Amino acid sequence: MKKGLILCLGVICSLSSYALSSYKANYDLYASMALGSLKIGNAEFILEADNDHYVYTNKASVSPLWQTLYNYSRTEESSGLVVNQQIISNYYRLLELKGDSVDKAFEIKIFTDQNFSTVEGNKYWKNGPGKIADELSIYLALSYDINTQPNQKIFTYQVADSEGIKPQNFTVLGAETIDINGEKIPTIKIECPELRLTLNLSEKHNYLPILIRKTNGKSRFHLTLTNYQELP
């Protein structure tokens, strides 16, 4: 369950043409179990954009009802710049708590112009095509690129995490209309096979993923948008 939550909870973004727009988005987290699809928690993503600089945060947790089975929370922060119509991440911080104990905590500094990142003093070099991103900014970059390069079918990013830098391909599968709380919303469906991750980006919501599906082993998870608010 943990890996599915980690990958699901690190997934949200919003953009306007050639510029980031500040927003707050709330999601419900569901897990597919023997009894059906059950809500087990929620997440809040906030993007604060100021001209060409951004700070992007995610706070997610399992609801009290499920904490006896799986008590978990995740806090992330990513910051960077928009340079030459590209999202350039330069900092990422993650704190995961399992119960009352710290399960994972690290900071990443990304040096895109020199093609490497550092994690707690260890240096990792980029090992393939695509710009370097972190676990949050990769989805910010994806939504930005979908907005500015609508005809491109595959987007490749070098994802920096605590273990190094690894390329990930996101493939555009086409248009799909999905139902969210009784509303039919046109979306662009995107898949990352290696991560077993599928996103539905909504143009109505500035290419914010409004539905996120993640499969981890035999476990399936999904996040659905419950509230979206543009911030001044």
C-alpha positions in Angstrom: 0.0 0.0 0.0 2.8 2.4 0.9 4.4 2.6 -2.5 1.1 3.1 -4.2 0.3 6.0 -1.8 3.7 7.6 -2.3 3.3 7.6 -6.1 -0.3 8.7 -6.0 0.1 11.4 -3.5 2.9 13.1 -5.4 0.8 13.9 -8.4 -0.8 17.4 -9.1 -0.3 20.6 -11.0 -1.9 23.6 -12.7 -0.9 26.0 -15.5 -2.0 28.9 -17.7 -0.5 29.5 -21.1 3.2 30.2 -20.6 2.7 31.1 -17.0 1.9 29.3 -13.8 -1.3 30.1 -11.9 -1.6 29.8 -8.1 -4.2 27.3 -6.9 -5.3 24.9 -4.1 -6.7 21.5 -5.0 -8.2 18.9 -2.7 -8.4 15.1 -3.5 -9.9 12.0 -2.0 -7.7 8.9 -1.9 -9.4 5.6 -2.6 -8.1 2.0 -2.4 -9.6 -1.0 -4.2 -10.3 -3.7 -1.7 -12.4 -6.9 -1.4 -15.3 -4.7 -0.3 -15.0 -2.4 -3.2 -13.3 1.0 -3.7 -13.0 2.7 -0.3 -11.9 6.2 0.7 -8.9 5.9 3.0 -7.6 9.5 3.1 -7.1 12.8 1.4 -4.5 15.2 0.0 -4.1 18.9 -0.5 -1.9 20.5 -3.1 -1.0 24.2 -3.2 0.8 25.9 -5.9 2.1 29.4 -5.2 3.3 31.2 -8.3 5.0 34.6 -8.4 6.1 35.7 -11.8 8.7 33.1 -12.8 9.1 31.5 -9.4 7.0 28.8 -7.8 6.6 26.9 -4.6 4.6 23.7 -4.7 3.5 21.7 -1.7 1.6 18.5 -0.9 0.2 17.5 2.5 -1.5 14.0 2.5 -2.6 11.6 5.2 -4.8 8.6 5.9 -8.0 9.4 7.7 -8.4 8.5 11.4 -10.8 5.6 10.5 -8.0 3.8 8.7 -5.0 4.8 10.9 -5.1 1.7 13.0 -4.5 -0.3 9.8 -2.2 2.1 8.1 -1.1 5.3 9.8 0.8 7.3 7.2 1.3 11.0 6.2 3.4 12.7 3.6 4.6 16.3 3.3 6.4 17.5 0.2 7.8 20.9 -1.0 9.2 21.7 -4.4 10.5 25.0 -5.7 11.9 26.3 -8.9 11.7 28.7 -11.8 10.0 29.0 -15.2 12.9 29.7 -17.7 12.4 29.8 -21.5 9.0 28.3 -21.1 10.3 25.3 -19.1 9.7 24.3 -15.5 13.1 24.2 -13.8 13.1 22.5 -10.4 16.0 23.4 -8.0 14.8 22.1 -4.6 12.7 19.3 -3.2 12.0 18.2 0.4 10.1 15.1 1.6 9.0 14.0 5.0 7.1 10.7 5.5 5.8 9.6 8.8 4.6 6.1 9.6 2.8 6.1 12.9 4.7 8.5 15.1 8.1 7.7 13.6 10.0 9.3 10.7 10.0 6.7 7.8 11.8 8.9 5.2 13.2 12.4 5.2 15.6 14.0 2.7 16.3 17.1 0.7 17.3 17.3 -3.0 19.1 20.2 -4.7 18.9 20.1 -8.5 21.4 21.7 -10.8 19.7 21.5 -14.1 22.3 23.5 -16.0 25.0 21.0 -14.8 22.9 17.9 -15.2 23.1 16.6 -11.7 21.4 16.6 -8.3 22.6 16.1 -4.8 20.9 14.2 -2.0 22.3 14.6 1.5 25.7 15.4 -0.1 25.7 12.5 -2.6 25.9 13.6 -6.3 23.8 11.8 -9.0 24.2 12.6 -12.7 21.5 12.7 -15.3 21.6 9.4 -17.3 19.5 10.0 -20.4 17.4 12.5 -22.4 14.9 14.9 -20.8 15.2 17.7 -18.2 15.7 16.9 -14.5 12.6 17.1 -12.2 11.6 16.0 -8.8 8.6 13.9 -7.6 6.3 16.9 -7.5 7.7 19.1 -10.3 7.6 16.3 -12.8 3.8 16.6 -12.8 3.9 20.3 -12.9 6.2 20.1 -15.9 4.0 17.5 -17.6 0.9 19.7 -17.4 2.9 22.7 -18.6 4.3 20.8 -21.5 0.9 19.4 -22.5 -0.4 22.9 -22.5 2.4 24.3 -24.7 3.1 21.2 -26.8 -0.3 19.7 -27.4 0.8 17.6 -30.4 3.6 15.8 -28.7 2.9 12.1 -27.8 5.7 11.2 -25.4 7.3 13.3 -22.7 10.5 12.2 -21.0 11.8 13.5 -17.7 14.8 12.6 -15.5 13.2 12.1 -12.1 15.5 12.8 -9.1 14.7 11.0 -5.9 16.7 9.7 -2.9 18.3 7.0 -5.0 19.4 9.0 -8.0 18.1 10.2 -11.3 16.1 7.9 -13.6 14.3 8.6 -16.9 10.5 8.2 -17.1 8.4 8.3 -20.2 4.8 9.6 -20.2 2.7 8.7 -23.2 -0.4 10.5 -24.4 -3.1 7.9 -25.0 -5.7 10.3 -26.3 -9.0 12.0 -25.2 -11.3 10.5 -22.6 -14.4 11.8 -20.9 -14.7 10.8 -17.3 -17.4 11.3 -14.6 -16.4 13.1 -11.5 -19.2 13.6 -8.9 -21.8 13.4 -11.6 -20.1 15.8 -14.0 -18.7 14.6 -17.3 -15.4 16.2 -18.0 -13.3 15.9 -21.2 -9.7 15.0 -20.3 -6.3 14.0 -21.9 -5.3 10.5 -20.7 -1.6 9.9 -20.1 0.2 6.8 -19.0 3.6 6.0 -17.4 4.0 2.2 -17.9 7.1 1.9 -15.7 5.3 3.5 -12.8 2.0 1.8 -13.6 0.4 5.2 -13.4 -2.4 6.8 -15.4 -3.4 10.5 -15.3 -6.4 12.3 -16.7 -5.6 16.0 -17.3 -8.5 18.5 -17.5 -8.2 21.5 -19.8 -11.1 23.1 -17.8 -8.9 22.9 -14.7 -5.8 24.3 -16.5 -4.5 20.8 -17.2 -4.7 19.7 -13.6 -4.9 15.9 -13.2 -8.5 15.4 -11.9 -8.2 11.6 -11.8 -5.0 9.6 -10.9 -4.8 5.8 -11.0 -1.9 3.8 -9.6 -1.4 0.1 -9.5 1.1 -1.4 -7.1 1.3 -5.2 -7.2 -2.2 -6.4 -6.7 -3.3 -3.1 -5.1 -5.0 -0.3 -6.9 -5.4 3.3 -5.8 -6.9 6.4 -7.3 -7.2 10.1 -6.4 -10.2 12.1 -7.4 -10.5 15.9 -7.4 -13.0 17.2 -4.9 -12.3 20.9 -4.9 -10.3 23.3 -7.1 -9.7 27.0 -6.2 -7.6 29.5 -8.0 -5.6 31.7 -5.7 -4.8 35.4 -6.1 
